[in-house]
Amino acid sequence: MPHKKQAAPTKKAARLKKPTKNIIALHYLMTRSLNKKEAAALYWETALPTTISELHHKHGLEFEKAREPSRPRPDGGVSHFTRYTLKESSKAKARALLGQYQMPEGLK
């Protein structure tokens, strides 16, 4: 069977970078808020607070943070998670940053 040639990547696609964990988190944060448990389920994120901190300090993005209870623990206590939401005032900057990366098909 003859080997099919693949089309050469466009110039723009060739310039786009592979997304990092922080960029994948930002992709999701453009349309929804996240807490640590949700991020782990979506894309295997294990350090969401660090990711949020890096996005803030390296790129100047601003986030709203809200503490929310999780289900009760076996000892009767309640665990809490922080829910992160990208502020509207940071969305234009975030869109520009995301535009530098080639997102995997499953994330589009």
N, CA, C and O atoms as a GROMACS GRO file, in nm:
protein
  432
    1MET      N    1   0.084  -0.117   0.000
    1MET     CA    2   0.000   0.000   0.000
    1MET      C    3   0.089   0.124   0.000
    1MET      O    4   0.182   0.133   0.080
    2PRO      N    5   0.063   0.220  -0.088
    2PRO     CA    6   0.149   0.338  -0.095
    2PRO      C    7   0.136   0.423   0.031
    2PRO      O    8   0.029   0.433   0.091
    3HIS      N    9   0.247   0.484   0.070
    3HIS     CA   10   0.250   0.572   0.187
    3HIS      C   11   0.192   0.707   0.149
    3HIS      O   12   0.236   0.768   0.051
    4LYS      N   13   0.095   0.754   0.226
    4LYS     CA   14   0.034   0.884   0.198
    4LYS      C   15   0.121   0.994   0.257
    4LYS      O   16   0.168   0.985   0.370
    5LYS      N   17   0.140   1.098   0.178
    5LYS     CA   18   0.215   1.213   0.226
    5LYS      C   19   0.124   1.301   0.311
    5LYS      O   20   0.008   1.324   0.276
    6GLN      N   21   0.178   1.347   0.421
    6GLN     CA   22   0.102   1.441   0.503
    6GLN      C   23   0.132   1.582   0.456
    6GLN      O   24   0.243   1.613   0.413
    7ALA      N   25   0.032   1.666   0.466
    7ALA     CA   26   0.051   1.806   0.427
    7ALA      C   27   0.150   1.872   0.522
    7ALA      O   28   0.154   1.844   0.641
    8ALA      N   29   0.230   1.960   0.465
    8ALA     CA   30   0.326   2.034   0.547
    8ALA      C   31   0.248   2.128   0.640
    8ALA      O   32   0.146   2.183   0.600
    9PRO      N   33   0.297   2.145   0.761
    9PRO     CA   34   0.226   2.236   0.853
    9PRO      C   35   0.230   2.379   0.801
    9PRO      O   36   0.325   2.420   0.734
   10THR      N   37   0.126   2.453   0.831
   10THR     CA   38   0.123   2.593   0.790
   10THR      C   39   0.227   2.669   0.869
   10THR      O   40   0.275   2.622   0.972
   11LYS      N   41   0.262   2.787   0.821
   11LYS     CA   42   0.362   2.866   0.892
   11LYS      C   43   0.318   2.898   1.034
   11LYS      O   44   0.398   2.893   1.128
   12LYS      N   45   0.189   2.930   1.050
   12LYS     CA   46   0.140   2.962   1.185
   12LYS      C   47   0.148   2.840   1.276
   12LYS      O   48   0.194   2.852   1.390
   13ALA      N   49   0.105   2.724   1.227
   13ALA     CA   50   0.110   2.602   1.308
   13ALA      C   51   0.254   2.567   1.345
   13ALA      O   52   0.280   2.518   1.455
   14ALA      N   53   0.347   2.592   1.254
   14ALA     CA   54   0.488   2.562   1.281
   14ALA      C   55   0.543   2.653   1.391
   14ALA      O   56   0.637   2.615   1.461
   15ARG      N   57   0.487   2.773   1.406
   15ARG     CA   58   0.535   2.868   1.507
   15ARG      C   59   0.473   2.845   1.644
   15ARG      O   60   0.526   2.890   1.745
   16LEU      N   61   0.361   2.775   1.648
   16LEU     CA   62   0.291   2.756   1.775
   16LEU      C   63   0.366   2.656   1.863
   16LEU      O   64   0.425   2.560   1.814
   17LYS      N   65   0.363   2.681   1.992
   17LYS     CA   66   0.434   2.596   2.088
   17LYS      C   67   0.341   2.488   2.143
   17LYS      O   68   0.219   2.501   2.140
   18LYS      N   69   0.404   2.382   2.193
   18LYS     CA   70   0.328   2.277   2.261
   18LYS      C   71   0.285   2.332   2.398
   18LYS      O   72   0.366   2.391   2.468
   19PRO      N   73   0.158   2.312   2.435
   19PRO     CA   74   0.111   2.371   2.561
   19PRO      C   75   0.171   2.304   2.684
   19PRO      O   76   0.191   2.182   2.688
   20THR      N   77   0.199   2.385   2.783
   20THR     CA   78   0.246   2.335   2.912
   20THR      C   79   0.124   2.308   3.000
   20THR      O   80   0.011   2.339   2.963
   21LYS      N   81   0.148   2.252   3.116
   21LYS     CA   82   0.040   2.227   3.212
   21LYS      C   83  -0.030   2.358   3.248
   21LYS      O   84  -0.152   2.362   3.260
   22ASN      N   85   0.046   2.464   3.265
   22ASN     CA   86  -0.012   2.594   3.300
   22ASN      C   87  -0.105   2.645   3.190
   22ASN      O   88  -0.210   2.702   3.218
   23ILE      N   89  -0.065   2.625   3.066
   23ILE     CA   90  -0.145   2.671   2.952
   23ILE      C   91  -0.272   2.587   2.940
   23ILE      O   92  -0.378   2.641   2.906
   24ILE      N   93  -0.263   2.459   2.966
   24ILE     CA   94  -0.383   2.374   2.962
   24ILE      C   95  -0.480   2.418   3.072
   24ILE      O   96  -0.601   2.424   3.050
   25ALA      N   97  -0.428   2.449   3.190
   25ALA     CA   98  -0.514   2.500   3.298
   25ALA      C   99  -0.581   2.630   3.255
   25ALA      O  100  -0.701   2.648   3.276
   26LEU      N  101  -0.505   2.719   3.194
   26LEU     CA  102  -0.560   2.846   3.150
   26LEU      C  103  -0.668   2.826   3.044
   26LEU      O  104  -0.768   2.898   3.042
   27HIS      N  105  -0.648   2.729   2.956
   27HIS     CA  106  -0.749   2.697   2.855
   27HIS      C  107  -0.883   2.667   2.923
   27HIS      O  108  -0.986   2.720   2.882
   28TYR      N  109  -0.881   2.584   3.024
   28TYR     CA  110  -1.004   2.551   3.096
   28TYR      C  111  -1.059   2.671   3.172
   28TYR      O  112  -1.180   2.693   3.177
   29LEU      N  113  -0.969   2.749   3.232
   29LEU     CA  114  -1.011   2.864   3.313
   29LEU      C  115  -1.072   2.977   3.231
   29LEU      O  116  -1.132   3.069   3.287
   30MET      N  117  -1.058   2.972   3.100
   30MET     CA  118  -1.121   3.074   3.015
   30MET      C  119  -1.274   3.059   3.017
   30MET      O  120  -1.346   3.157   2.998
   31THR      N  121  -1.322   2.938   3.040
   31THR     CA  122  -1.466   2.914   3.029
   31THR      C  123  -1.531   2.862   3.157
   31THR      O  124  -1.653   2.848   3.163
   32ARG      N  125  -1.451   2.833   3.257
   32ARG     CA  126  -1.507   2.778   3.381
   32ARG      C  127  -1.413   2.803   3.497
   32ARG      O  128  -1.296   2.836   3.478
   33SER      N  129  -1.464   2.787   3.617
   33SER     CA  130  -1.379   2.792   3.735
   33SER      C  131  -1.332   2.650   3.764
   33SER      O  132  -1.390   2.553   3.715
   34LEU      N  133  -1.226   2.639   3.843
   34LEU     CA  134  -1.170   2.507   3.877
   34LEU      C  135  -1.130   2.502   4.023
   34LEU      O  136  -1.089   2.603   4.081
   35ASN      N  137  -1.143   2.383   4.082
   35ASN     CA  138  -1.079   2.356   4.210
   35ASN      C  139  -0.982   2.240   4.186
   35ASN      O  140  -0.977   2.184   4.077
   36LYS      N  141  -0.906   2.206   4.288
   36LYS     CA  142  -0.800   2.106   4.275
   36LYS      C  143  -0.854   1.969   4.230
   36LYS      O  144  -0.792   1.902   4.147
   37LYS      N  145  -0.968   1.928   4.284
   37LYS     CA  146  -1.025   1.797   4.248
   37LYS      C  147  -1.069   1.795   4.102
   37LYS      O  148  -1.046   1.696   4.032
   38GLU      N  149  -1.131   1.902   4.056
   38GLU     CA  150  -1.177   1.908   3.917
   38GLU      C  151  -1.060   1.910   3.820
   38GLU      O  152  -1.064   1.844   3.716
   39ALA      N  153  -0.955   1.984   3.854
   39ALA     CA  154  -0.837   1.990   3.768
   39ALA      C  155  -0.770   1.853   3.758
   39ALA      O  156  -0.724   1.814   3.651
   40ALA      N  157  -0.766   1.780   3.868
   40ALA     CA  158  -0.708   1.645   3.865
   40ALA      C  159  -0.789   1.554   3.774
   40ALA      O  160  -0.731   1.474   3.700
   41ALA      N  161  -0.920   1.565   3.778
   41ALA     CA  162  -1.006   1.481   3.694
   41ALA      C  163  -0.998   1.520   3.546
   41ALA      O  164  -1.005   1.434   3.459
   42LEU      N  165  -0.983   1.649   3.518
   42LEU     CA  166  -0.981   1.696   3.379
   42LEU      C  167  -0.851   1.668   3.307
   42LEU      O  168  -0.852   1.619   3.194
   43TYR      N  169  -0.737   1.699   3.370
   43TYR     CA  170  -0.610   1.688   3.298
   43TYR      C  171  -0.493   1.649   3.390
   43TYR      O  172  -0.378   1.686   3.365
   44TRP      N  173  -0.524   1.574   3.493
   44TRP     CA  174  -0.423   1.517   3.584
   44TRP      C  175  -0.340   1.622   3.656
   44TRP      O  176  -0.224   1.596   3.691
   45GLU      N  177  -0.396   1.737   3.679
   45GLU     CA  178  -0.329   1.843   3.754
   45GLU      C  179  -0.319   1.803   3.900
   45GLU      O  180  -0.419   1.764   3.961
   46THR      N  181  -0.201   1.813   3.958
   46THR     CA  182  -0.184   1.778   4.098
   46THR      C  183  -0.140   1.896   4.184
   46THR      O  184  -0.128   1.883   4.306
   47ALA      N  185  -0.116   2.011   4.122
   47ALA     CA  186  -0.066   2.127   4.197
   47ALA      C  187  -0.133   2.255   4.147
   47ALA      O  188  -0.064   2.350   4.110
   48LEU      N  189  -0.264   2.258   4.145
   48LEU     CA  190  -0.336   2.373   4.092
   48LEU      C  191  -0.299   2.505   4.162
   48LEU      O  192  -0.283   2.605   4.093
   49PRO      N  193  -0.283   2.510   4.294
   49PRO     CA  194  -0.243   2.637   4.355
   49PRO      C  195  -0.110   2.691   4.300
   49PRO      O  196  -0.096   2.812   4.281
   50THR      N  197  -0.016   2.603   4.275
   50THR     CA  198   0.113   2.644   4.217
   50THR      C  199   0.094   2.694   4.075
   50THR      O  200   0.152   2.794   4.036
   51THR      N  201   0.012   2.624   3.997
   51THR     CA  202  -0.016   2.665   3.859
   51THR      C  203  -0.078   2.805   3.857
   51THR      O  204  -0.037   2.889   3.777
   52ILE      N  205  -0.175   2.829   3.943
   52ILE     CA  206  -0.240   2.960   3.951
   52ILE      C  207  -0.138   3.067   3.988
   52ILE      O  208  -0.137   3.176   3.930
   53SER      N  209  -0.053   3.038   4.085
   53SER     CA  210   0.050   3.132   4.128
   53SER      C  211   0.145   3.166   4.014
   53SER      O  212   0.181   3.282   3.994
   54GLU      N  213   0.186   3.065   3.938
   54GLU     CA  214   0.277   3.089   3.825
   54GLU      C  215   0.210   3.172   3.716
   54GLU      O  216   0.272   3.261   3.660
   55LEU      N  217   0.083   3.144   3.687
   55LEU     CA  218   0.011   3.223   3.587
   55LEU      C  219   0.000   3.369   3.632
   55LEU      O  220   0.008   3.461   3.551
   56HIS      N  221  -0.017   3.389   3.761
   56HIS     CA  222  -0.026   3.526   3.815
   56HIS      C  223   0.110   3.596   3.809
   56HIS      O  224   0.120   3.708   3.758
   57HIS      N  225   0.213   3.532   3.861
   57HIS     CA  226   0.344   3.598   3.872
   57HIS      C  227   0.418   3.609   3.739
   57HIS      O  228   0.485   3.709   3.715
   58LYS      N  229   0.407   3.509   3.653
   58LYS     CA  230   0.480   3.512   3.525
   58LYS      C  231   0.405   3.588   3.416
   58LYS      O  232   0.467   3.645   3.327
   59HIS      N  233   0.272   3.589   3.423
   59HIS     CA  234   0.194   3.647   3.313
   59HIS      C  235   0.102   3.760   3.357
   59HIS      O  236   0.034   3.820   3.274
   60GLY      N  237   0.098   3.789   3.486
   60GLY     CA  238   0.016   3.899   3.536
   60GLY      C  239  -0.134   3.874   3.533
   60GLY      O  240  -0.212   3.969   3.536
   61LEU      N  241  -0.175   3.748   3.527
   61LEU     CA  242  -0.317   3.716   3.524
   61LEU      C  243  -0.374   3.722   3.666
   61LEU      O  244  -0.307   3.686   3.762
   62GLU      N  245  -0.497   3.767   3.676
   62GLU     CA  246  -0.563   3.782   3.806
   62GLU      C  247  -0.676   3.679   3.820
   62GLU      O  248  -0.748   3.651   3.725
   63PHE      N  249  -0.688   3.625   3.939
   63PHE     CA  250  -0.788   3.522   3.968
   63PHE      C  251  -0.868   3.557   4.092
   63PHE      O  252  -0.816   3.616   4.187
   64GLU      N  253  -0.995   3.521   4.090
   64GLU     CA  254  -1.078   3.526   4.210
   64GLU      C  255  -1.060   3.392   4.279
   64GLU      O  256  -1.051   3.288   4.213
   65LYS      N  257  -1.055   3.395   4.412
   65LYS     CA  258  -1.037   3.272   4.489
   65LYS      C  259  -1.149   3.262   4.591
   65LYS      O  260  -1.178   3.358   4.662
   66ALA      N  261  -1.211   3.145   4.598
   66ALA     CA  262  -1.319   3.124   4.694
   66ALA      C  263  -1.300   2.989   4.760
   66ALA      O  264  -1.283   2.887   4.693
   67ARG      N  265  -1.303   2.988   4.892
   67ARG     CA  266  -1.290   2.863   4.968
   67ARG      C  267  -1.426   2.795   4.972
   67ARG      O  268  -1.527   2.858   5.002
   68GLU      N  269  -1.428   2.665   4.940
   68GLU     CA  270  -1.555   2.592   4.940
   68GLU      C  271  -1.538   2.457   5.008
   68GLU      O  272  -1.433   2.394   4.996
   69PRO      N  273  -1.640   2.412   5.079
   69PRO     CA  274  -1.631   2.283   5.147
   69PRO      C  275  -1.644   2.168   5.049
   69PRO      O  276  -1.709   2.179   4.945
   70SER      N  277  -1.581   2.058   5.084
   70SER     CA  278  -1.595   1.934   5.009
   70SER      C  279  -1.681   1.841   5.093
   70SER      O  280  -1.740   1.884   5.192
   71ARG      N  281  -1.688   1.717   5.055
   71ARG     CA  282  -1.769   1.623   5.135
   71ARG      C  283  -1.703   1.600   5.271
   71ARG      O  284  -1.582   1.619   5.285
   72PRO      N  285  -1.779   1.559   5.369
   72PRO     CA  286  -1.724   1.536   5.503
   72PRO      C  287  -1.618   1.424   5.503
   72PRO      O  288  -1.628   1.328   5.427
   73ARG      N  289  -1.520   1.441   5.589
   73ARG     CA  290  -1.415   1.339   5.605
   73ARG      C  291  -1.466   1.229   5.698
   73ARG      O  292  -1.565   1.249   5.768
   74PRO      N  293  -1.399   1.113   5.699
   74PRO     CA  294  -1.441   1.004   5.788
   74PRO      C  295  -1.438   1.043   5.936
   74PRO      O  296  -1.513   0.988   6.017
   75ASP      N  297  -1.351   1.138   5.972
   75ASP     CA  298  -1.343   1.179   6.113
   75ASP      C  299  -1.449   1.284   6.150
   75ASP      O  300  -1.450   1.333   6.262
   76GLY      N  301  -1.537   1.316   6.055
   76GLY     CA  302  -1.644   1.412   6.082
   76GLY      C  303  -1.610   1.555   6.044
   76GLY      O  304  -1.698   1.641   6.037
   77GLY      N  305  -1.482   1.582   6.018
   77GLY     CA  306  -1.443   1.717   5.976
   77GLY      C  307  -1.479   1.741   5.829
   77GLY      O  308  -1.525   1.650   5.760
   78VAL      N  309  -1.458   1.861   5.785
   78VAL     CA  310  -1.487   1.896   5.646
   78VAL      C  311  -1.360   1.946   5.579
   78VAL      O  312  -1.290   2.032   5.632
   79SER      N  313  -1.330   1.890   5.463
   79SER     CA  314  -1.217   1.939   5.384
   79SER      C  315  -1.263   2.059   5.302
   79SER      O  316  -1.380   2.069   5.264
   80HIS      N  317  -1.171   2.149   5.275
   80HIS     CA  318  -1.201   2.266   5.193
   80HIS      C  319  -1.108   2.270   5.072
   80HIS      O  320  -0.993   2.227   5.079
   81PHE      N  321  -1.160   2.320   4.964
   81PHE     CA  322  -1.082   2.342   4.843
   81PHE      C  323  -1.097   2.488   4.803
   81PHE      O  324  -1.196   2.552   4.838
   82THR      N  325  -1.001   2.538   4.730
   82THR     CA  326  -1.011   2.673   4.677
   82THR      C  327  -1.057   2.664   4.532
   82THR      O  328  -1.000   2.589   4.453
   83ARG      N  329  -1.160   2.742   4.498
   83ARG     CA  330  -1.208   2.749   4.360
   83ARG      C  331  -1.146   2.874   4.297
   83ARG      O  332  -1.155   2.983   4.353
   84TYR      N  333  -1.084   2.856   4.180
   84TYR     CA  334  -1.018   2.964   4.109
   84TYR      C  335  -1.099   3.002   3.986
   84TYR      O  336  -1.143   2.916   3.910
   85THR      N  337  -1.117   3.132   3.968
   85THR     CA  338  -1.188   3.185   3.852
   85THR      C  339  -1.102   3.295   3.790
   85THR      O  340  -1.059   3.387   3.861
   86LEU      N  341  -1.076   3.287   3.661
   86LEU     CA  342  -1.001   3.391   3.592
   86LEU      C  343  -1.087   3.517   3.587
   86LEU      O  344  -1.202   3.513   3.543
   87LYS      N  345  -1.032   3.630   3.631
   87LYS     CA  346  -1.107   3.755   3.632
   87LYS      C  347  -1.130   3.803   3.488
   87LYS      O  348  -1.045   3.785   3.402
   88GLU      N  349  -1.246   3.863   3.465
   88GLU     CA  350  -1.280   3.916   3.332
   88GLU      C  351  -1.172   4.011   3.282
   88GLU      O  352  -1.141   4.012   3.163
   89SER      N  353  -1.114   4.089   3.371
   89SER     CA  354  -1.012   4.186   3.334
   89SER      C  355  -0.884   4.121   3.282
   89SER      O  356  -0.800   4.189   3.223
   90SER      N  357  -0.866   3.992   3.304
   90SER     CA  358  -0.747   3.920   3.258
   90SER      C  359  -0.773   3.835   3.134
   90SER      O  360  -0.680   3.775   3.081
   91LYS      N  361  -0.896   3.829   3.089
   91LYS     CA  362  -0.928   3.737   2.978
   91LYS      C  363  -0.864   3.776   2.846
   91LYS      O  364  -0.826   3.687   2.770
   92ALA      N  365  -0.853   3.903   2.815
   92ALA     CA  366  -0.789   3.944   2.689
   92ALA      C  367  -0.641   3.903   2.690
   92ALA      O  368  -0.590   3.852   2.590
   93LYS      N  369  -0.574   3.926   2.802
   93LYS     CA  370  -0.433   3.887   2.814
   93LYS      C  371  -0.420   3.734   2.805
   93LYS      O  372  -0.326   3.684   2.742
   94ALA      N  373  -0.512   3.662   2.866
   94ALA     CA  374  -0.509   3.516   2.863
   94ALA      C  375  -0.531   3.465   2.720
   94ALA      O  376  -0.464   3.371   2.677
   95ARG      N  377  -0.625   3.527   2.646
   95ARG     CA  378  -0.651   3.487   2.507
   95ARG      C  379  -0.526   3.505   2.422
   95ARG      O  380  -0.492   3.419   2.340
   96ALA      N  381  -0.457   3.616   2.440
   96ALA     CA  382  -0.334   3.642   2.365
   96ALA      C  383  -0.227   3.538   2.399
   96ALA      O  384  -0.156   3.492   2.310
   97LEU      N  385  -0.216   3.502   2.524
   97LEU     CA  386  -0.120   3.401   2.566
   97LEU      C  387  -0.155   3.265   2.507
   97LEU      O  388  -0.067   3.195   2.456
   98LEU      N  389  -0.281   3.226   2.512
   98LEU     CA  390  -0.324   3.098   2.457
   98LEU      C  391  -0.302   3.091   2.306
   98LEU      O  392  -0.278   2.983   2.252
   99GLY      N  393  -0.308   3.205   2.238
   99GLY     CA  394  -0.288   3.209   2.094
   99GLY      C  395  -0.148   3.170   2.050
   99GLY      O  396  -0.125   3.148   1.931
  100GLN      N  397  -0.055   3.162   2.142
  100GLN     CA  398   0.082   3.124   2.111
  100GLN      C  399   0.104   2.972   2.113
  100GLN      O  400   0.213   2.924   2.084
  101TYR      N  401   0.000   2.897   2.148
  101TYR     CA  402   0.013   2.753   2.168
  101TYR      C  403  -0.081   2.675   2.078
  101TYR      O  404  -0.191   2.720   2.047
  102GLN      N  405  -0.036   2.558   2.036
  102GLN     CA  406  -0.118   2.464   1.958
  102GLN      C  407  -0.184   2.370   2.056
  102GLN      O  408  -0.119   2.282   2.113
  103MET      N  409  -0.313   2.387   2.077
  103MET     CA  410  -0.385   2.304   2.174
  103MET      C  411  -0.417   2.168   2.113
  103MET      O  412  -0.452   2.161   1.996
  104PRO      N  413  -0.406   2.061   2.191
  104PRO     CA  414  -0.442   1.928   2.142
  104PRO      C  415  -0.589   1.924   2.100
  104PRO      O  416  -0.672   1.997   2.155
  105GLU      N  417  -0.621   1.839   2.005
  105GLU     CA  418  -0.758   1.829   1.952
  105GLU      C  419  -0.861   1.808   2.062
  105GLU      O  420  -0.969   1.868   2.057
  106GLY      N  421  -0.833   1.726   2.160
  106GLY     CA  422  -0.929   1.696   2.266
  106GLY      C  423  -0.965   1.815   2.353
  106GLY      O  424  -1.064   1.810   2.425
  107LEU      N  425  -0.886   1.921   2.349
  107LEU     CA  426  -0.911   2.038   2.433
  107LEU      C  427  -0.986   2.148   2.361
  107LEU      O  428  -1.024   2.248   2.424
  108LYS      N  429  -1.008   2.134   2.233
  108LYS     CA  430  -1.071   2.242   2.157
  108LYS      C  431  -1.218   2.247   2.175
  108LYS      O  432  -1.285   2.333   2.118
   0.00000   0.00000   0.00000
